[in-house]
Amino acid sequence: MGNLAGSIAKASASTASRPESLTDLFNKAEAQFPPRFRELAVTNSMGVSLDSKLASLVGSGQQQLAGRLYEHLIAQPQYQTSSSRQALVRRLREALVKCIIINGIPVVIEAITAISDIEKPEDKDYSCSREHWQVGPETSERAAKVLKVLYKSEKGGHVKTLQSHLDIPWISVNVSYGLFLSDHRILSMQETELVVLPAIMTQGLRGPTYWHLRACLRVGMEPEEVEAIHKVIDAVAGYGGKMLDVQRVQDVTDA
């Protein structure tokens, strides 16, 4: 009985201290992010690192903490107007839309609900960026252009090994990239990789992690920048008790 009481007390203490340590985590992640992305955030009043933090939370099973990230962000000086918070939410929502195809709709619904529960009525943004979605030549061509950069192939790197399972590469090219990951109206190609990499890496997927470490290099990031981002992803995943055993950018040999 004493052991049980002790365990409960420890759990309660851990829960009580968690909000403060989560704030520390977010602050440390922002400080560790590559300098030029931090400078871009100051210039554009949009924190580029927030996309990676959000995707890391979703991919590591901590999607319910998305509301805490939103709270942390809107306390910052650049988000003190309703219009700036609406712009912030459009960016967060776009990152989550891209996570749908990587992590699944249930976890994304939990994440966006956690944000929505905190939003003030006047801050809610009712626009929809994909109400006219349709797979067709335009989306397929857009996907091919992006895949050519990321994989040096218009079909991606997995098609040759899946010739007897063509539904999978068809969906990957025409849906995953055609509809989700090649849409750069809100997040650029480089910014999209800052969502895709953590969303994949935090699941411990070694092959896809390698592909997107390499893709980060191919869209113009320096190896030391990718390593810094990797450390941020490790930290967010570690907050949820998840240790990642995946390749690092130094393992990429064919960028």
N, C-alpha and C positions, 0 to 999 in steps of 0.2 A: 504493500500500500504506500509505503514511504517512497519507493522508487517511482511509482506512478505519479504521486504528488510532485516529486522533483522534476519529472519529465514535463508535467503540465506547466509548472512554474517557469522552466527553461523556455518552453514553447511560447508562453505568454510574454516573457521578456524579449524573446527574439522578435515576435510580432510587434511589440511596442517600439522597438528600436528600428524597425525596418523602414518606416517612412523617411527618417533622417538619413539613413544609409543609402536609400534610393536617390535622394536628392544629391548626395555626395557622388553617387555613381554617375548621374547625369552630368554633373559639373565636371567630373574627371574625364568623362568621355568627350565632352566638348573641348576640354583643354588638350587632350591627346590627339584630336583629329588633325590631319595634315594642315599646316599653316595656311596654304593658299585657299583651302576650302573655308577656313575660319574667316579669312579676309573677304571672301566672296559673300559670306553670310552677313558680314557687317555692311558691305556695300549695298547688297540687295535687300537687307532686312529679312532674309530668309535663311534659317539655319540649315545648311546642307547636311550636317551631321544628324539632324533629327530623323531623316529618312532611314539611315542605317540603324539608329537606336530603335525606331519603331519596328522595322523589319526583324531586328534581333530579338525583340520581345515576342513578336508573333511566332517566329521560327523556333524559339526555345520554349514555347508553351507558357509564356508569361503575358499573353495578349490582354488579360484583364488589367494589367498595369498601364495600358495605353492611356487611360484617363489620368493617371498620375503624371505621365509624360506631358500630356496636354496642359495640366495644371502648372507644371514646372515651366512650360514655354510661355504661357500667357501671363506669367508673373514678370516676364522680362520687358524692358522698356519699349522695345519695338512692336509689342503687341498690345498696346494700351488703347487702341481704337477698335470699334466694331469691324470696320472694313479690313484692318490688318489681321484680325482674328479670323474673318471669313476667308481671306487669302491663305492663311495658315492652314485652315481646315481643308481647303481645296487641295493643298499640297499633301497633307497627311492622308486624305482620302485617296488620292492618286497612288500613293505608296501602297496603301492597303489593297486597292484594286489590283495592282501588280502582284501582291502577295496571294491573292485568291488563286491564281493559276499555279502557284508554287506550294502554298501551305494549305489551301482548301478554304471554302466559304464559311464553314462553321466558326473557325478561329477568328476569321476576319470580322464576322458579325459580332462576336464577343468584343473584339477590339474597338470597333466603331461604336458599339453600344456604350462602352465604358467612356468614350469621348463625348458622345451625344448626351449622356446623363449629366455631364458637367456643364455643357454649353449653355450660355444665357440665350433666351429666346431671340434677342436682337442680333445675336452672333451667328445664328443658323444660316447656312448657305443652301438654297434649294435648287441650285443648278444641277444638271445631269450632263456629263461629258460624253456619254455613250448611248443615248437614247435611240440613235439611228444606226447602231452597229449592224454590220452585215459582212459576212465573209465573201470576198469576190476578188477580181483581178487586182484592185487597188491595194487591198490589205495584204495579198500574197506578194505583190511586188515590193511593198514596204518592208515586209518580213525578210524577203530575200536580200535586200540592201543591208539590213542590220546584221543578218546572219553572215554575210560576206565579210563584214568587219570583225565580228566576234569569233567566227569559226573558220574564216577564209573559205567558206563554202555557202552557197545559196540555200542549202538544205540542212545545214547544221552538221555536227560531227558524228551523229549516231545513225544516219540513214542506212549506210552500207551494212551495218550489223543487224538491221531490222527489216531486211528485204522480205522476210516471210511474215512480217507483222506490220503491214503498211498503215493500218489505222493509227498506230502510235506516232510515227513521224509526220503523218498528214495533220494530225491534231497539233503536234508540236510546232510545225511551221505555220499552218493557217490559223490556228486558234491561239496557242500560247504566245507566239510572236506576232502573228497577223493582227490579232485583236488586242492583246494585252501589252506585250513587252516592246513592240516597235512603235507604239503610240507615244510620241515625244512632245506632245503639245504642252504638257505641264512640267514633266521631268525630262531633261535631255537624255541622250544616250548614256552619257557618263553618269549622270545622276541616277538613271535607271539601274545601272550596275551597282550603285551604292545601296540599292534595295535588294536586287537579285542575289548578290553575294551573301549578305547576312541571312536572308530568308532561306537559302540553301545550306550554308555552312553550319548554321545552328541546328540543323537536322542531322549533322554528322555524315553527310553524303560526300564521300571522298572523290569519286569521279566528277560529279557536277561541280564540286568546290574547286577542283583543279581547273576545269574549263573556265570558270568565272574569275578565278585569280588571273588566269591568262587573259581573259576578256578585259579585265581592268587595265592591264598593260596595253592592250590593243586599242583601247579608247583614250589613251593618252595619260594614264597615271604612271608615276614613277614607282619603282619597286619599294622604296622606303615609305611612300605614301600608302601603298597597299598593305604593307606590314603594319603601319600605324593603325589603319582601319581594322585589320585583323585583330589587333590587341583590344580595340574597343569592343568588337564582336565577342571576343573571349570573355571580357569583363562582364558584359550584359548577360551572356549565357551563364557565366559562373555565378552571378547573383541568384539565378534560379536553381543553382546546384548542378548545372550541366557542364561537364568537362568535354571539350571538343578534341577529337583525334583525327585531324585532317591535315592535308598538305599546307605548306606555307608558300609564299611567293618565291622564295629562294629555290623551291623545287621545280618551278616552271622552266622548262628547257626549250620550248618551241614557240616563244612569243613572236 
